[in-house]
């Protein structure tokens, strides 16, 4: 097999620490060789690319965070051409990876997929969530196969963060418990599916544990310049109207989305790990 499968774990020393889970090397991954990042996902990833003009709007005019998101921070830090094809509320489906068939140099192109948050949200009231998660994983694998058939050889898979601790689902213990169970089940199945991709020749899968990264920040907020990790300000553009803390002190921008500061720390953890793979 020529898969290099790596999991980003968190050690007690901080976000940048990582331990390989499985590693079968056919070649050394070199982040400095990467020139392009294609990103697929939902509101955690989208930068609202305007297809007619092929341009991104100003960060202040988007709603999913109060500034830049992790894709922007990562591509700026590594000087990568940024093709952010994510869009709001995207579940696992065809449109996530509907490309025009143009292939990029395989050894210079990264692909990232961060989905699942909307899917587990939809499954919250589904009494047969295990079977539904299996269906999602089969669809997910089909999409990865599509990318692979279009010469994708370096694919980042990001699991679901602890959204059960968000204001949207964390306010009620029963709801938070159900969501926690769903997120755990989804992430376990995603990891299992990622391991099974070893049959794809020359494919390198990098599994990023967003759940662990977010949990580290939520459990140790002061280490990351945060003061409130349980609620959000009703109007983040004008926090003074609601006697809120400065928005830079919040983990959550609204009931489900993290602030740009959290995106920065997440991007830094991903960047540090990718650099350590060199």
N, C-alpha and C positions, 0 to 999 in steps of 0.2 A: 504494500500500500504506500501511496505517496502523500497521504494527507498529513498536514501538520495541524493538530487540534490542540488548542490552548485555552485555558479558562483563566479569567482574571479574578483572582480571589483577593480578599483583604486580609492582611496580617495586622497584628496589633500595632505595628509601627506606623501605619497610615495607609492612605489610599493607593499610593504608587506601588506598594508591594504586590508581587504576583507569584504564584506557584503553578508551573505547568501540570496539568492533570494527565494528559496523554500527549506524547510528542513523537511523531514519526517524521523525521526530516528528509526531504528530498533536496531541498535547497534552503539557504538561509534567507529569512525574511529581512528586507532592508527598507525601512520606512523612508530613507532618503531617496530611494529609487522611485517612490510613488509620486506620480504627477497629478492624479485625478481621483476624486472621491465622488461616487454616485451614492446618494442617500435616499432610502425609501422608508416610509413610515407615516406617522400620524402627526398630531399637533405638537408632540414633543420634539419633532425633527423638522417640520416644515419651516421654510423661510419665505413661503408664499411667492414662489417663482412665477412671474408673469410670462407665459409662453409666447404671446405675440411679440413682445419686446425682448424676451430672454433676459430680464433684469429682475432684481429683487427690490422690494419696497424698503423704505427706511424702517429700521427696527422699532422706532417709536410708534409706528402706525399699524403694528400687528398686535393680536390679542393674546397669543399663547404664552408670552413672557414679556417682561418689561424692558427688553433690550435684546441683545444677541443671544442665540441659543448655542448648544454644544457644537453643532456642525460648523457654524461660523468661527467659533473659537479654535476648533481643531484645524480647519482648513487655512485659517489665517496664520496660525502658529507654524504650520508645516508647509506653507506656500503651495497648497494644493488647488487645482482647478475645481471649483465647487459646482456640482450638478445636483441640487437638492430637489428631488422629485416627490417628496412627501407632501401630503395634504391633510387638512383637518378631518378628524373622525375616521380616518382610514382603518378599516379592518383588514384581515388577511384575504386578499382577493386578487384577481388578475391585474387590476389597474395599478397595483403597487409597482409592478415591474414591466409595464407595457412600453417597451422600447421600440425604436424604429429600425432595429436590426443592424445599426452601425456598431462595429466592434472596435474597442480600444486595445492598446497594447496590454496584454494580459499581465505581464510582470511589472507594469507601471500603474495599474489601476486597482483601487480599493472600492469595495461595495459594502454598504452598511444597511442592515434591515433592523428597524426597531418598531415592532408592532406587538399587539396583544392586549394593550390596555383597554381599548374599546371592546375587544372581544370578550374579555373576562367581565367587563361591565354588563354586556348584553346577556352573559350567562348567569348573572347573579340570581335571577329568578327562575333559571332553568333547573328542574329537578334531576335531570340526567346529564349533569355537567361533565362527567368523566367521558361519556361517549361523545359529547360535543367537542371536548378538547381533542379527542382522537381525530375527529373530522378536521379540526383546524390544523393539526400537525400534518395530516396528509396533504392538505392544500398548501401549507407552508413549504413542504418538501417539493411539491410540484413547481412552485415559484422559484425556489433555489435551483432546481434542475433547469428551468428556463434560462436563468442567468448563466448557469454553467454552460449551456448549449450556445450561449453568445459570448463565450470565452472569459467569463468571470472565473478567476482562480484565487482571488483573495477576498473572502467574504467575512464581514463582521456581523455576528448575530448578537443582539442585545436582548436580555430577558426583561420581564416586567418588574418595575420597581415596587416598593411597598406602598401601593396606592391605598391599601386598607388603612394607612395612617394619615391619609389626606383628609381635609375638611369634608369632602364629599361623602366619604364612607366611614370615616373614623369617629364621627360624633356618637354613633350608637354602637354599643358593644356587640350586639348580635349581628348587625350588618358588617361591622369590621371583621368579626370572626369568620363569617361566611366568605367575605372577600379575601381574607388572608388564606383561607383554604383553597380558593380558586387560583390565586396567584401562585401559591406553592405547587399546586398540581400542574399548572401551565408551565412553570419554569422547569419542573422535573421532566416533563414530556419534551420540552424544547431541548434540554440537555441530552436526553436520550436520542432524540432525532438527530441532533448535531453530531453525536458520536457515530451514528449509523452512516453518515456521509462519507466514511472512509472508503467506500467502494468507488467513489468518483476520483478518477486518476488526476493527479497533480493539483487537487483542490486543497487549499489551506483555509480552514475555518477558524476564526478567532471568536470565542464565546465571551462576551462581556457581561459580567454579573452586576447589572445595574441595581438589583435588589440589595446586594451587599454594599455597594458604594453609597446609595441613598441611606441605607440603615446606619452606616457609619456616621454620616453627616447628621442625621436625625438624633442619634444617640449622643453625639458630641458637638452640639451646635456652636458652642463658644470657640471651638478650635477653628471654625470656619467663618467667624464674624457674624453669626446669627443669634437672635434672641428669642424668636417665636417660631416654633416648628409644628404648632397644632392648629392654628387658625390663619385667616387671611384678612386683609383690610378690605372693607366693602367697596372702596374706590381708590385704587392704588395710585392713580394720577394725582389725587388730592387727599393724601392721608390726614392732613391737618383738619379736614372737615369732620372726621370721624374719631378724632383723638387717637389715631393710630401711631404706632412706631414708624420711623422712617422705613420705607419699603426695602431698603438694603438690609434691614434686620430680620426680614421674613424669609422662611423657607418656601412657603406657598404664596404664589401671587393671587390665586383664586382657589376655588374649591378642589381643583385637580392638578393645576399646572405649577411647576416650580419657578422661582424667580431666576433672573439672569445670573445671579451669583452662584446658584446651585448648578446651573448649566456650565458655568466656568469651571467649577471644581470637578464636575463629571468629565468634561473635555480634557482637563489636565490629567486626570487619572488614566483615561484612555491613551492620551498622547505618551505619558511616561511609560506605560506598559508596551506600547508599540515600539518605542525607542529601545527598550530593554530587549526586545526580540532580535535586534540587529546582531 
